[in-house]
């Protein structure tokens, strides 16, 4: 069961204490949940039920610990060969083009691969990479007519950034409409 109320949700609870929270950017915007009595409950009234949110490879999550200790989170199941998830555009609800995603594969990959966004990204799309408590890279998409064309860029240069296993990031889709992000495992 891939819901927060199912087996996956129970596995994610390892290392969490009462009051610790998770937040997912889902179809209706932010959905927050907290641990209470050994189960996930809604932390905000407008969040959907824990049994109705389905956690899929490629989804990012925000972790909010109520105590100052660290915890290690991992996905304890088999690695996937590829993922497909929806990336929402600027006209989608309260999300306004912002999508919280994560790299679901065990092996990292450099930006030169396109990370599966080559058929999706538009001029003006951006990635905000989060590492060790801060945003360490902002990448933007160079359009087909750009130099070089169809590349993630950092400043004036093609990015050499390497995304790590499990790394979460924000994808800003600068146009209306949703599209599918499909990424293939670099080491199946």
N, C-alpha and C positions, 0 to 999 in steps of 0.2 A: 504494500500500500504506500503510494508516494505522497500521501497527504500528511499534513502536520499532525493530525490526530492518529496516524497509523504507525507502522513499524519504522519508517524513515524519521518521522517526528520524534519518536522515542529514542532512536539512535542519536539524533542531533542534540537531545537533552543531556547527554553525558557531559559532565563537567559544569552544568548549569545549576544554579540554586534558585529558590523562590525569589521572584522579583526580577530575575534576569530576563532580557527581552530579545526577540528577533523581529526584524521588519523585512517585508518583501514588497517590492514594487511590482504590483500585479495589475490585472486589467482595470481595476477601479481605482488605482493609485496606491498610496502607502497602506499596508496592512500590518499592524503591530500585534504581537503576541507576547505573553509573559508566562513564566513557569509559576504555577500555583498548585501546591499539593501533589507534585509529581506528574502534572499534565499541562499542556499548553491551553491557555484561555485567551480570549480577545483582550487586548490592552486598550483598545479604542472602540467606541460604539460602531463606527462605520467600517471596521474590518470585517471581512467575511469569516464564516465559521472555520475553525482549524481543520475540520473534515472536508471543507470545500476548496482549500488552497492546495494545489498539486505542485510539488517541488520537482522540477525537471532539470536534467543536466543543462548547464548554461545559465541558469538563474543565479543571480547574485542575491546576497542577503546582508543585512546590517545587523551586527551583534552588539548589544548594549548590556554589559555586565554591571550588576548593582554593587559588586565589591571590586576592590582594586587588584584582584588576582587574574592571572592569565589562564586561558584554557586552549586546548588544541582541538580543533574541529576537523573532521574528515568524513569522507563518504566511504562507508565500509563495504561497498559492493563492487561488482565487476566494472572494469573500465568500459566505456562505450566506444564504438568505432566512429561514430559521427553524431552530431547534434543538430537539431533544427528547432529554433524558437522564434517567436514573433518579436520584431523590433517596431515600436510604435512611433508614429510621426507627430508633428506639432499639433495636429487637430484631435488628438486622442485624450479625452477627459482632462483631468487636472495634471497629467504628466507632461504635457507640452513638449514632446520630443525626447524627454529624458528616459533612459532605459538603464537599469542596473543589471549587469551581466557578469558572468565569470567564465574563466577558461577551465573547462571541465576535464582536461586531459592530464595524464601523469607527466607528460613531457612538454616543456616550454617550446616556444617557437618565435622566430624573429619577425619583425614587422614586414620584412620584404615578402613574406608569404601572403600578406593581405589578411590573414586570420579568418578567412571565409567571408570577408566583407566586400570583396571585389565586385560582385554582381549586385550589391545592395547600396554601398556608400555613394553619397552625392556630394557635390561641391558644398562646403560649409559644414559637413558632418565632422564631429570631433570625438576623441577618446580622452578620458581623464583616468590615468592609471594611478592606483592607490597602493602604496607600499610603506610598511613600517610607520604607520601613523600620519603620513602626509601624502599629498599628491606629488609624485616625482616626475611625471611626464604628462604633457598635453600634446596630443597628436591631431593633425587635421588632414583631411582627404584632399589630395590633388586631383582635380577632374581630368577626364580624358584629354582635354586640350592643354593641360598643364605640363610643366617640365619638372621632373619626369611625370608622365601620365599615370593615373591610377595607382597611387602610392600613399601610404601614411607618411606624413612629413613632420619633422620637428624643426621649427624655424624654416630656413631656406633649404634644408637638406633632407634627403630621404632618411627616414628613421631607421636606426639600427636597434631599437628597443626590443628586448626579449620578454615576452609575457611568460609568467611562471605558472606552474601547476596550481590550480585553484584560485588564482588571482582574480579578485573582483575589480570591475572598472565601470565607469559611466560611459555610455554611448549616447551622444546627442545627435538625433536625426533631425536635420534642419528643414525637412520638407514635410508636407502633409501625407497622410496615408501610411499604412503599415506594410511591412515586408518581412520576409523570412530570412533569418541568419542561419546559414548552414556551414558548419565547420567540420572538417575531417581530422580524426586523430592522427597526429604526425608519427605516432609509433604504436600502431594497432596491435 
